[in-house]
Amino acid sequence: MARSRRIKEQDAWAKVVFPAAHERLKQAAAAMPPGTPAQPFIDALTELVQAQADTTGFVVLHQWAEILERHFPTQLPDPDHTTDQDLSGRSRVSLGWLGGGT
């Protein structure tokens, strides 16, 4: 019962704090000089937080992947790694050493 109450209190607190913190994040991101090396990180974090703000649950994995791929696109393949084509026709590096196959 105490756990349930604590979760409800945390959710209520987050609903009050999140919008203001999100606004501060957007302001801080906008204040960064263009072309900073951290720009992809800033943009990805800002977009991920916006995606969370737009949902009542969790940002699902495919949204995370889309956002991260947009800000950190696949680089040209390393010639020491094999490549194949995904459904969009983009080349991707095979990471068999991770145990996941392609």
WORA-V175848 format. One line per field, one symbol per residue. ss: DSSP state (H for helix, E for strand, C for the rest). Layout:
ss: ???
This chain:
ss: CHHHHHHHHHHHHHHHHHHHHHHHHHHHHHHCCCCCCCHHHHHHHHHHHHHHHCCCCCCCHHHHHHHHHHHCCCCCCCCCCCEEECCCCCEEECCHHHCCCC
